[in-house]
């Protein structure tokens, strides 16, 4: 599938919500549990940290968004963590396993180096082996398990902590 990766813009909010809310509503791929409004997503994009990275993958033929990936600085209360970013990846449920995440990771890693990041980490639900495999494919290693980390409508879920050095 042809894919172009670019920085997210506030006017992408509706398309991001179109991708994100079905993932949230599925209740199996993320610890997020509340659907997001277009207005809230627009505000999120507009207030995204300057050192952050927010990429969208779009179909260049029609501009439809296929997925997105964001990196936020780990902490803003000390410079000791300036080299660490927290990454999240979301691909349209109907378009998984088509190379969209691979393109997002490539662009995000390149942008991250330019912004001074040296390391990424994130939590992945232990019951989401496809996400864990995708992150491992991009150099992430498991560094631990947070037991009963997320409380979902179906009970507690462990989360796997992964990191990658850029």
N, C-alpha and C positions, 0 to 999 in steps of 0.2 A: 504494500500500500504506500502510495506516495504521501510523504509527510513533510511539512515545513515546521520548524520550531522557531518561535519568536518570544519576545517578552510579553507578558500579560498586560492588558490594558483594561481600564475600568469598563469599557463597553463590551468586554468579554464576559461580564458577570452572568448574564442569562445563560450563555452556553456552558460556563463552568458549573452553574447550578444544575443544568440539564444533565451533566455527567455525574456530579457529586451526589445529588439527592437519591437517585436509584441505588447507588452504592451504600449510602447510609440506610436507606429503607430495607435493603437486603439483609442487614443485620449480621453479616458474616465476614465482611472484608475490612472493616475499620472499627475503631473504638468510638468514633463519632456516632451519636445517637439521635441527633435532632436535625431535621432538614433545615437547610439554609435558604433564606430569602434572597432574591436578586439584589435588593437594596443593601442587605448586610454584606453580601459578597462584594458589591461595588465599593462599600466603605472599607472592607478588608484590603482590597487591591489598592485603593487610594492611600491608605495609611501603612502600606507594607514598608518594612524598614529599608532604608537606603542601602544597607549592606546585604539585604536579602536578595534572593533570586527567585523569580516567578516566571516560569516558562509555560507556554501552551504549545501543544502540537495541533496543527490544523491541516485539513485537506486543502492543498493549494488550488484545487479546481473549483471549490465552492465556498471556502472559508470556514466550513464547519469544524468545530473543535473536536478532537479525538481523545485528548487527555491533557493532563497538566501535571507539573511538578513544582514544588516550592521548597526553598531553603530559607530558614530563619536563623539569625544568630542565636547561639545557645543561651546567652545571657547578656544583659545590658548593664548589670550592676558592677561588673569588674572587667578589666581588659584581659584577665588571665585566660578567658575562654574565647577570645576574638578569632582564634583559628578554627573553632568548632561550629558546625552548622547542623541543624536538625532538618532532615529531608522528609518529604512526603510525596508520594506518587499515586496518581489516580488516572485510570484509563477507562473509557466508556466500556461498560459491561459487555456490549455486543461486539467489541473490537479487540478483545484481549488476544495475546499471542500472535500479533501481526507486526511486531517490531516498533510499535509506538513508544513503549517505555525505553527501549534501547536508544532511540533517537533523543528522547528527553534526557536520559542519563548522560549521553555524550555531550550535549550542549550545556547541561548544568555543571558537569565536571569542569569543562573548559572555562565557563564563566566564574566558577568558584575559585579556581586558581588565580584568576585575574583580580579577584576581590580579597585575596589573602587567606582563603580557607585552606586548611591542611587536612581536615578530618570531617567526616559526616557521621551522624548516628541517627538511629530511629528505633521505634518499637514496632514490631509486627505481631499481629495476633497469631498465637500458636496454632490456631485452627485454620490458618490461611497459608497452606504450603506453597501455593503458586506465587504469592508475594515473596515469601522467604526465598524461593528458588530464583526469582527475578533479581532480588537484591544480591544474592550470592553470586549470580552470574556477572554482576558488575563489581565484584571485588569485596563485598561486605562479608564480614565474619561474625559469627555468633559470639557474644561475650557474656551472655547470661540470660537468665529467665526470671522475669518478675511474676511470681506466683499470684494468681487471683488478682491480677492487675486491673482488669476491666470488668465492671459489673454490667452485664447486658440483661435484656428482658428474659433471656434464657438461662441466666446464671453467670457465674464468674468465668473469665477466660484468662489464661496465662498470656503474657506477651514476651516475645523474644527480642532482646536488645541486640542490635547489630551495629557494627561500625566499619568504616572504610577510610583508609588513609589515601589521600589523593596523590 
